[in-house]
Amino acid sequence: MRKSQEPFSVIVACDTVIEFGGEIIGKPTSPEDAVETLKRLRNNTHNVYTGMALYYHDADQYEEIIEKTIVHFGDIPDGVIQDYVDSGAPLRHWLLAEDMLKDGVGSILVQNPFYGDRKPANQFRSSLLHVSDLFVMGAALNAECNHLFSWTEKLGYGPFGVSGVSMGGFMAQLVGASAQRPVTIVPILSWTTASPSYTEGAISPAVNYPLLQAQLKDPHYVDKIARIPDQNWLDKMHEMTAKNGDIEAKNMMRILMDYFTSL
């Protein structure tokens, strides 16, 4: 987003660094640097410092916040480190953000609900505990990003674009499609529907399909689905099951993913 010529009211600046053995380690500058840093940190404990500074122009006031997180790395195999670096995750700021900054384009990094610090305490990594969490995730991110669009627009920024990688790219599509203003959408390594990921891909084993199948045999549960207005999901499910021979639960997941996430 670009800044207009209107006077600003608030400046927000954030950054994160690692401290290890008394040395400050910044973000990697190359894939080789990322591999070397991760190998240094494995089997050790390091500190992660995240700082945020706010300057209120109208009141000429300054505020800063610094948070420390203690992180321990186990014995991470070389192959896992290389796979992680090859995914591009450690270099996204370098690949996606730095060239835009040179052109005067700023960015806000939004942490997806149910990821990172926003995970429920008993959630393992990115494996959602409930199917409904996926819809809560999309609704929450939509609300938050539309609020950010309105806030930054009032500060004089725009036009806007949204981007993300993998699931983040898909969520960027949802946000852009529901925005109340023109928004450029740049999904990376993402598809137009989450259906294959949840029924055939890497996320599929994390879904408790036996439980969902049992629910679809419960007349009370099926009646609740049938009462949802303006849909024919049950009829579609039976039709798909007759054609592909898959279990009803997976076909219902395909239908819901296409209905709620297909762009």
C-alpha distance (Angstrom), angle and dihedral (degrees) to the residues before:
residue distance angle dihedral
M1 . . .
R2 3.80 . .
K3 3.77 127.0 .
S4 3.80 118.8 -118.2
Q5 3.77 124.0 -142.5
E6 3.81 92.6 -98.8
P7 3.84 116.2 114.5
F8 3.79 114.3 -95.9
S9 3.82 124.2 -125.8
V10 3.82 103.1 -168.4
I11 3.81 133.6 25.6
V12 3.82 117.6 -161.4
A13 3.81 120.7 -168.9
C14 3.84 126.3 178.7
D15 3.79 137.1 175.9
T16 3.80 141.2 160.9
V17 3.82 130.3 -145.3
I18 3.81 135.9 176.9
E19 3.79 123.7 -128.9
F20 3.81 115.9 -157.8
G21 3.77 124.9 167.8
G22 3.79 91.4 -15.2
E23 3.82 92.5 -52.6
I24 3.80 124.5 116.0
I25 3.80 111.1 -133.7
G26 3.78 117.6 -162.8
K27 3.78 130.1 -165.0
P28 3.82 116.3 -56.7
T29 3.78 117.1 -93.9
S30 3.81 96.3 -158.1
P31 3.82 140.4 9.0
E32 3.80 89.4 -99.9
D33 3.80 91.2 53.0
A34 3.82 90.4 50.2
V35 3.82 92.0 52.2
E36 3.82 92.2 48.0
T37 3.81 92.6 49.1
L38 3.81 94.2 49.2
K39 3.80 91.3 49.1
R40 3.81 89.6 52.7
L41 3.79 91.9 51.1
R42 3.80 99.3 47.4
N43 3.81 117.4 105.5
N44 3.81 87.3 16.6
T45 3.79 142.4 89.9
H46 3.79 121.7 -119.8
N47 3.80 137.0 174.5
V48 3.79 124.3 -117.7
Y49 3.82 115.8 -156.1
T50 3.79 120.3 -164.8
G51 3.79 117.6 -171.8
M52 3.77 131.8 -170.4
A53 3.79 126.1 -172.7
L54 3.81 126.6 -168.5
Y55 3.78 126.2 -167.4
Y56 3.83 117.8 -167.4
H57 3.77 104.8 -155.0
D58 3.80 99.3 -167.6
A59 3.82 92.9 51.0
D60 3.83 95.0 32.9
Q61 3.81 89.6 -131.4
Y62 3.81 129.7 144.9
E63 3.80 128.6 -156.4
E64 3.80 131.4 178.6
I65 3.81 134.3 -170.7
I66 3.80 126.4 -167.1
E67 3.80 123.6 -172.3
K68 3.81 125.3 -169.6
T69 3.81 123.8 -153.6
I70 3.81 123.0 -173.3
V71 3.81 111.3 -142.5
H72 3.81 128.0 -172.2
F73 3.80 121.8 -162.3
G74 3.79 119.8 -156.1
D75 3.79 126.8 -149.4
I76 3.81 97.7 -57.7
P77 3.84 112.1 -169.7
D78 3.80 118.2 -122.1
G79 3.81 90.2 -117.8
V80 3.80 92.9 56.1
I81 3.80 91.1 49.4
Q82 3.80 91.5 50.1
D83 3.81 92.4 47.3
Y84 3.80 90.4 50.8
V85 3.80 92.8 50.2
D86 3.81 91.5 44.7
S87 3.81 88.5 56.1
G88 3.81 87.7 66.5
A89 3.82 94.4 -127.1
P90 3.85 96.9 126.6
L91 3.81 92.2 49.1
R92 3.79 102.4 44.2
H93 3.80 92.3 109.0
W94 3.79 88.5 53.3
L95 3.80 96.8 42.4
L96 3.81 97.7 41.0
A97 3.78 110.1 22.8
E98 3.80 114.0 32.3
D99 3.80 97.7 63.9
M100 3.81 90.1 48.3
L101 3.80 90.6 51.6
K102 3.80 89.1 56.6
D103 3.81 87.6 59.4
G104 3.80 92.6 48.7
V105 3.81 95.3 -102.4
G106 3.82 114.5 140.9
S107 3.79 129.2 -163.9
I108 3.80 143.1 -155.5
L109 3.81 115.9 -145.3
V110 3.81 109.9 -144.1
Q111 3.80 119.1 -161.7
N112 3.77 108.6 -137.1
P113 3.84 116.7 -121.0
F114 3.83 111.1 -102.0
Y115 3.82 90.6 25.8
G116 3.81 132.1 96.3
D117 3.80 113.3 -20.2
R118 3.81 90.1 -2.4
K119 3.81 96.4 65.9
P120 3.82 120.5 114.3
A121 3.80 110.7 -104.5
N122 3.81 93.7 -109.9
Q123 3.82 97.4 43.0
F124 3.82 114.4 112.0
R125 3.79 110.3 -135.8
S126 3.82 109.3 -60.4
S127 3.83 96.3 -23.6
L128 3.79 104.0 120.5
L129 3.79 116.3 -137.4
H130 3.80 96.4 -142.5
V131 3.80 135.1 25.6
S132 3.80 88.0 -127.5
D133 3.82 89.0 61.6
L134 3.80 88.5 74.1
F135 3.80 91.7 59.4
V136 3.82 92.2 43.8
M137 3.80 87.8 51.2
G138 3.79 93.0 53.8
A139 3.80 94.5 43.7
A140 3.81 93.2 48.0
L141 3.79 93.9 47.3
N142 3.80 91.5 47.7
A143 3.80 91.8 51.9
E144 3.80 93.4 45.8
C145 3.79 95.7 47.0
N146 3.79 94.0 46.2
H147 3.80 88.0 51.6
L148 3.82 89.2 50.8
F149 3.81 90.4 49.4
S150 3.82 90.5 53.5
W151 3.81 93.4 44.5
T152 3.80 95.8 49.0
E153 3.79 91.7 42.4
K154 3.81 89.4 56.7
L155 3.82 87.8 52.7
G156 3.79 89.3 56.2
Y157 3.80 101.2 -100.7
G158 3.79 126.8 137.2
P159 2.96 174.7 176.0
F160 3.80 97.7 44.8
G161 3.77 139.4 -142.9
V162 3.81 133.8 179.5
S163 3.78 128.2 -152.2
G164 3.79 141.1 167.3
V165 3.79 143.7 161.0
S166 3.82 125.1 -108.7
M167 3.84 107.2 -34.2
G168 3.81 87.5 5.1
G169 3.80 89.4 57.4
F170 3.76 90.8 51.5
M171 3.80 91.6 49.1
A172 3.81 88.3 49.6
Q173 3.81 87.8 57.7
L174 3.79 90.9 52.8
V175 3.79 92.0 49.1
G176 3.79 94.1 46.7
A177 3.80 93.4 46.4
S178 3.81 92.4 53.5
A179 3.82 97.4 40.8
Q180 3.79 117.0 122.9
R181 3.83 91.8 -137.5
P182 3.82 137.3 43.0
V183 3.82 108.4 -69.3
T184 3.80 129.5 177.1
I185 3.83 112.3 -132.4
V186 3.83 121.5 -152.3
P187 3.83 110.5 176.1
I188 3.81 115.0 -176.7
L189 3.82 123.0 -155.1
S190 3.81 88.6 -9.2
W191 3.78 136.7 124.0
T192 3.79 132.0 -143.8
T193 3.80 95.3 -105.7
A194 3.80 135.5 30.5
S195 3.81 91.8 -140.6
P196 3.85 98.7 100.9
S197 3.81 92.6 47.1
Y198 3.81 93.7 53.3
T199 3.81 97.5 40.3
E200 3.81 105.7 32.1
G201 3.81 110.2 4.7
A202 3.80 137.3 73.2
I203 3.82 94.6 -64.3
S204 3.81 93.5 53.3
P205 3.85 96.7 85.3
A206 3.81 89.5 54.8
V207 3.82 91.9 62.1
N208 3.82 115.3 89.3
Y209 3.80 96.0 -132.8
P210 3.83 95.2 167.7
L211 3.82 88.6 60.2
L212 3.81 92.2 46.6
Q213 3.80 90.1 48.2
A214 3.81 90.2 52.2
Q215 3.79 90.5 50.7
L216 3.79 90.6 53.1
K217 3.81 87.9 57.4
D218 3.81 90.8 54.4
P219 3.85 109.1 95.6
H220 3.81 91.5 -153.5
Y221 3.80 91.4 54.9
V222 3.81 93.3 43.9
D223 3.81 90.5 50.0
K224 3.81 89.6 55.6
I225 3.81 90.1 54.6
A226 3.80 91.9 46.9
R227 3.83 91.1 54.0
I228 3.81 93.2 58.7
P229 3.83 103.9 108.5
D230 3.81 126.9 -120.7
Q231 3.80 98.3 16.6
N232 3.80 139.8 97.5
W233 3.81 99.9 -165.0
L234 3.81 96.0 140.1
D235 3.81 93.1 52.6
K236 3.80 90.4 48.2
M237 3.81 90.4 48.3
H238 3.80 93.1 54.0
E239 3.81 91.1 45.6
M240 3.82 92.6 50.5
T241 3.81 92.2 46.1
A242 3.79 91.1 52.9
K243 3.81 90.6 51.5
N244 3.81 103.9 41.0
G245 3.82 101.8 26.0
D246 3.81 92.6 -134.4
I247 3.79 122.6 136.9
E248 3.78 117.6 -81.9
A249 3.81 93.1 -118.5
K250 3.81 93.2 60.5
N251 3.77 92.4 46.0
M252 3.80 90.8 49.7
M253 3.82 88.2 50.7
R254 3.82 89.7 52.0
I255 3.80 90.4 50.7
L256 3.82 94.3 47.7
M257 3.81 94.0 44.7
D258 3.80 91.5 50.5
Y259 3.81 91.3 44.9
F260 3.80 97.1 48.6
T261 3.80 102.6 28.2
S262 3.80 110.0 25.5
L263 3.78 112.6 112.7
